[in-house]
Amino acid sequence: MSIPPGGFDKPRRMCYSIYQVGGSEAPPGRMLEMVGEYMGSQPVLIEWLDSKGINNQWEYLDEIEPLLPSRCISVGFLIEETPEYKTIAQSVSATQVLGRMTIPCCSIQKVVELKV
């Protein structure tokens, strides 16, 4: 899933308060439903491995202990997916995204689609 070239065909105002949608009261969770309807973005949880390093001190070779990768969990709206990587965004509107993160597929352990 990715943002179509040229953007979305029907830009809509998405910066509503959590309880006000189009001038009427919105039930809890309606904002997330709107994002799914208008943006085509699926909220996901991605579990992935990141590299880890120590570069601020000298270490004696005979005292080195294993340095394991860091297990990370990131949650966001899936805005781009290729065979090489997945990109999520922290926040989305009709015309903008905030807080993008691209995770290489070779680092991804699990992807869970979140229900709204």
Legacy VTK file of the C-alpha trace (Angstrom):
# vtk DataFile Version 3.0
C-alpha trace
ASCII
DATASET POLYDATA
POINTS 116 float
0.000 0.000 0.000
1.380 3.420 -0.858
0.271 6.985 -1.451
-0.856 7.219 -5.081
1.174 9.475 -7.423
-0.204 12.996 -7.275
-1.735 12.431 -3.825
-5.249 11.418 -2.925
-8.071 11.963 -5.400
-10.448 13.494 -2.838
-8.583 15.641 -0.319
-10.693 16.202 2.774
-10.289 18.213 5.911
-8.980 15.760 8.519
-7.915 18.033 11.387
-10.995 17.642 13.554
-11.109 17.305 17.294
-11.451 13.722 18.440
-15.149 14.223 19.254
-16.200 16.577 16.443
-16.540 15.173 12.926
-18.302 17.322 10.381
-20.059 19.334 13.079
-21.569 16.347 14.872
-20.473 14.257 17.808
-18.263 11.341 16.778
-18.290 8.059 18.664
-14.950 7.021 20.178
-12.623 5.671 17.497
-14.348 7.490 14.627
-11.223 9.505 13.823
-9.272 6.282 13.220
-12.089 4.964 11.030
-11.956 8.199 9.004
-8.220 7.831 8.509
-8.758 4.324 7.162
-11.627 5.431 4.915
-10.011 8.535 3.479
-6.330 7.737 3.561
-6.185 4.036 2.785
-3.625 3.772 5.589
-3.779 0.741 7.867
-2.649 1.178 11.482
-0.010 -1.482 12.180
2.333 -2.673 14.894
5.776 -3.689 13.590
8.195 -5.752 15.662
11.729 -5.413 14.316
15.401 -5.792 15.161
17.758 -2.825 15.264
21.523 -2.763 15.436
23.274 -1.964 18.695
26.784 -0.715 19.254
29.201 0.476 21.896
31.619 3.109 20.699
32.384 5.200 23.757
34.922 2.930 25.466
37.758 0.512 24.809
37.027 -3.141 25.590
39.450 -5.931 26.398
39.013 -8.780 23.928
38.960 -11.406 26.680
36.136 -9.526 28.515
33.771 -8.958 25.585
30.230 -10.227 26.131
27.687 -10.798 23.334
26.106 -7.626 22.011
22.638 -8.625 20.813
20.420 -6.563 18.482
17.692 -4.454 20.096
14.117 -5.711 19.755
11.902 -2.748 18.845
8.160 -2.215 18.505
6.806 0.658 16.397
3.164 1.582 15.814
1.912 3.825 13.022
-0.061 4.122 9.807
1.380 2.058 6.957
1.853 4.588 4.155
4.274 2.719 1.896
5.183 -0.940 1.448
7.763 -2.390 -0.938
9.661 -5.696 -1.010
12.619 -3.838 0.565
10.971 -1.708 3.282
7.806 -0.554 5.038
7.186 3.093 5.945
4.858 4.103 8.760
3.745 7.553 9.885
2.887 8.690 13.377
0.070 10.960 12.181
-1.790 11.448 8.884
-4.146 14.057 7.474
-5.771 14.463 4.061
-2.635 16.059 2.592
0.224 15.531 5.064
1.991 13.015 7.273
4.061 13.543 10.417
6.785 11.364 11.888
7.737 8.958 9.085
9.891 5.916 9.817
11.181 3.433 7.236
12.061 -0.060 8.441
13.964 -2.488 6.189
11.998 -5.725 5.615
15.071 -7.797 6.507
14.801 -6.354 10.059
11.065 -6.976 10.461
10.087 -9.915 12.638
6.305 -9.439 12.657
3.605 -7.069 11.365
0.203 -6.929 13.068
-2.681 -5.008 11.493
-4.499 -3.122 14.259
-8.274 -3.031 14.352
-9.982 0.328 14.727
LINES 1 117
116 0 1 2 3 4 5 6 7 8 9 10 11 12 13 14 15 16 17 18 19 20 21 22 23 24 25 26 27 28 29 30 31 32 33 34 35 36 37 38 39 40 41 42 43 44 45 46 47 48 49 50 51 52 53 54 55 56 57 58 59 60 61 62 63 64 65 66 67 68 69 70 71 72 73 74 75 76 77 78 79 80 81 82 83 84 85 86 87 88 89 90 91 92 93 94 95 96 97 98 99 100 101 102 103 104 105 106 107 108 109 110 111 112 113 114 115
